[in-house]
Amino acid sequence: GLGLTNREIAELRYQGLYQVVDLSKNFYFSYTYDLTKSLQENFLTNTSKPFPPPPFKDMFAWNHFLTRELEGCCNPMSSFHWVMPIIHGAFVQRKLNDYGRMLDVTLLARRSRHFAGTRYLKRGVSEQGKVANDVEHEQIVTCDNDIYSSYLQVRGSIPTFWTQESSVTMPKPPIELTIVDPSYRATQKHFEDLMRRYGSPIVVLDLVKQSEKKEREVRVGNEFRHAIDYINTSIDDEHKIRYCALDYSHISKHRNLDVSTSLNEVSTWAVNQTGFFCSSPQWKITESGNIEPFTQEDAKAASVLPEQLGVPIFPMEQTGILRTNCIDCLDRTNVAQFSAGVEAMEQQLVVMGVRASPKLDPSSN
């Protein structure tokens, strides 16, 4: 009746949706620190001090669409002064006292803006290799404002083509494999992106059900496993994707099995595969589990490459990533990532010289 065009009607609808968004709830930013990058990346950048500083990761900048024209108009030497990325996710920081040692613990969650959407409406992977519910988690531990350590892990929807149609009458909608992709191109693109961002190894923890009377999760889980097997045929043994299936639902219901024990074992294995970052390690944990002083020889071995190539490298860096998924990447994934985070923190505190044993009291959780 107002004579509005379809474009104007759509604009009014988007304005209404935007006004509902609470920017103070799940969004955060920093004037001085690049929150789109990990602590390890920022340490390396600050060590080499390039100018202008490298651009932020736009996959985590939820205002990228709004600021890209401004960024394009600015001089590359000064655009970083004008454009500030806004992150969608979570930020928690706490001070802890461990027998007189002051610790700052920071937990960050960065949600990708690519292929974003709500539960059921976004599932699987896009043709560009972007997955639904793609979130990077980082835990940073600071000791006496002197030693810094961080551990990264990610979650994301199973990177194959599948959907679920939500329905009021169907609490568990059937899972449909929508597109046949015999060469798994989209899945390959996803893992190529992970390797570019984090290096190798890529450790995959798949928590979906491995057996069901009426197959739902099993269908997409089998497709995921076949995709990884196919991709691994063209990757060197050293860099192959390391896949681990853990049927969380089955183990948690089994009288003689304990899901916490199973997750702890997998978490220890995964953290040992990728390691973590520490700016100034005091101790090291050997492959046999022994704790030994981090010596000048260890630091010297890490300094050979930067001397030859002029690339800054720290004595202890994280190489690779743990990728966890269930179907929704919510409840089961939360528990598994918590387990990996605790295992990483146990080792972080030892390497930083805070604790003598890589085991935390369960009551401290």
Residue pairs with C-beta under 8 A, 6 or more apart in sequence:
4 12
23 86
26 88
26 89
26 90
27 62
27 86
27 87
27 88
28 35
28 86
28 87
28 89
28 91
29 35
29 84
29 85
29 86
29 87
31 84
33 42
34 41
34 42
34 45
34 53
34 56
34 85
35 60
35 85
35 87
35 108
35 110
36 56
36 57
36 58
36 59
36 60
36 61
36 85
36 87
36 110
37 45
37 56
37 57
38 136
38 138
38 150
38 152
38 277
39 138
39 140
39 148
39 150
39 277
40 150
40 152
40 277
40 314
40 317
40 318
43 148
43 277
43 279
43 314
44 312
44 313
44 314
45 53
45 54
47 312
48 311
48 312
51 77
52 76
52 77
52 78
52 79
52 80
53 80
55 80
56 80
56 85
58 64
58 68
58 85
58 113
59 112
59 113
59 114
60 85
60 87
60 88
60 110
60 111
60 112
60 113
60 136
61 67
61 85
61 86
61 87
61 113
62 85
62 86
62 87
62 88
62 113
63 84
63 85
63 86
64 85
64 113
67 83
70 79
70 82
70 83
71 79
71 82
71 83
74 82
74 83
87 110
87 111
88 110
88 111
88 113
89 108
89 109
89 110
89 111
89 135
90 107
90 108
90 109
91 106
91 107
91 108
91 109
92 106
92 107
93 104
93 105
93 106
93 107
94 104
94 105
95 102
95 103
95 104
95 105
96 102
96 103
96 104
96 105
97 103
98 349
98 354
98 355
101 143
101 144
101 354
102 143
102 144
103 141
103 142
103 143
103 354
104 140
104 141
104 142
104 145
105 139
105 140
105 141
105 142
105 345
106 138
106 139
106 140
106 141
106 142
107 137
107 138
107 139
107 140
108 137
108 138
108 139
108 140
109 135
109 136
109 137
110 135
110 136
110 137
110 138
111 133
111 134
111 135
112 130
112 134
112 135
112 136
114 126
114 128
114 130
114 134
115 122
115 125
115 126
115 130
115 131
115 132
115 134
116 122
116 132
117 132
119 166
119 328
119 330
120 164
120 165
120 166
120 173
121 166
122 132
122 133
122 157
123 132
123 157
123 162
123 163
123 164
124 131
124 132
124 157
124 158
124 159
124 160
124 161
124 162
124 163
124 178
124 220
125 131
125 132
125 157
125 158
125 159
125 160
125 161
125 186
125 187
125 190
126 186
127 185
127 186
128 186
128 189
129 159
129 186
129 187
129 188
129 189
129 190
129 192
129 193
130 190
131 156
131 157
131 158
131 159
131 190
132 156
132 157
132 329
133 155
133 156
133 157
133 328
133 329
134 154
134 155
134 156
134 157
135 154
135 155
135 156
135 329
136 152
136 153
136 154
137 152
137 153
137 154
137 155
137 337
137 341
138 150
138 151
138 152
139 150
139 151
139 341
139 344
139 345
140 148
140 149
140 150
141 148
141 149
141 150
141 345
141 348
141 349
141 352
142 148
142 149
143 149
143 352
143 353
143 354
146 280
147 278
147 279
147 280
147 282
147 352
147 353
148 277
148 278
148 279
148 280
149 276
149 277
149 278
149 279
149 348
149 351
149 352
150 276
150 277
150 318
151 271
151 276
151 277
151 318
151 341
151 344
151 345
151 348
152 198
152 276
152 318
152 321
153 321
153 322
153 323
153 324
153 337
153 340
153 341
154 194
154 321
154 322
154 323
154 324
155 323
155 324
155 325
155 329
155 333
155 337
156 190
156 323
156 325
156 329
157 325
157 329
158 206
158 208
158 220
158 221
158 223
158 224
158 325
158 327
159 186
159 187
159 190
159 191
159 224
159 227
160 177
160 181
160 184
160 186
160 187
160 220
160 223
160 224
160 227
161 177
161 178
161 179
161 181
161 186
162 175
162 176
162 177
162 178
162 219
162 220
162 223
163 175
163 176
163 178
164 173
164 174
164 175
164 176
165 173
165 174
165 176
166 173
167 173
172 216
174 216
175 216
175 217
175 219
175 220
175 327
177 219
177 220
177 223
181 187
183 230
184 227
184 230
184 231
187 227
187 228
187 231
188 231
191 202
191 231
191 241
194 202
194 321
194 323
195 202
195 239
197 321
198 274
198 318
198 319
198 320
198 321
199 319
199 320
199 321
200 238
200 239
200 319
200 320
201 239
201 240
201 241
201 242
201 273
201 274
201 319
201 320
202 241
202 242
202 320
202 321
202 323
203 242
203 244
203 270
203 273
203 274
203 320
203 321
203 322
203 323
204 228
204 241
204 242
204 243
204 244
204 323
204 325
205 244
205 246
205 266
205 270
205 322
205 323
205 324
205 325
205 336
206 221
206 224
206 225
206 243
206 244
206 245
206 246
206 325
207 246
207 247
207 248
207 324
207 325
207 326
207 332
207 333
207 336
208 217
208 218
208 220
208 221
208 224
208 245
208 247
208 325
208 326
208 327
209 216
209 217
209 218
209 221
209 247
209 249
209 250
210 218
210 221
210 245
210 247
210 250
211 218
211 247
211 250
212 218
217 327
220 327
221 245
225 243
225 245
228 241
228 243
231 241
232 240
232 241
235 241
242 273
244 266
244 269
244 270
246 262
246 263
246 266
246 336
248 259
248 326
248 332
248 335
248 336
249 332
251 257
251 258
251 259
251 262
252 259
259 335
260 339
263 335
263 336
263 339
264 339
264 343
266 336
266 339
267 336
267 339
267 340
267 342
267 343
267 344
268 343
270 322
270 340
270 343
271 322
271 340
271 343
271 344
271 347
272 287
273 320
273 322
274 318
274 319
274 320
274 321
274 322
275 316
275 317
275 318
275 319
275 320
276 316
276 318
276 344
276 347
276 348
276 351
277 314
277 316
277 317
277 318
278 314
278 315
278 316
278 348
278 351
278 352
279 314
280 315
281 294
281 298
281 315
281 316
281 351
281 352
282 293
282 294
282 351
282 352
282 353
283 291
283 292
283 293
283 294
283 350
283 351
283 353
284 291
284 292
284 293
284 294
284 298
284 316
284 351
285 291
285 347
285 350
285 351
285 358
286 292
291 350
291 356
291 357
291 358
294 315
294 316
294 351
298 315
299 315
302 313
302 314
302 315
302 316
303 313
303 315
305 311
305 313
306 312
306 313
316 351
322 340
324 333
324 336
324 337
324 340
325 333
326 332
326 333
342 360
342 365
345 360
346 355
346 358
346 359
346 360
347 358
349 355
349 358
349 360
350 356
350 357
350 358
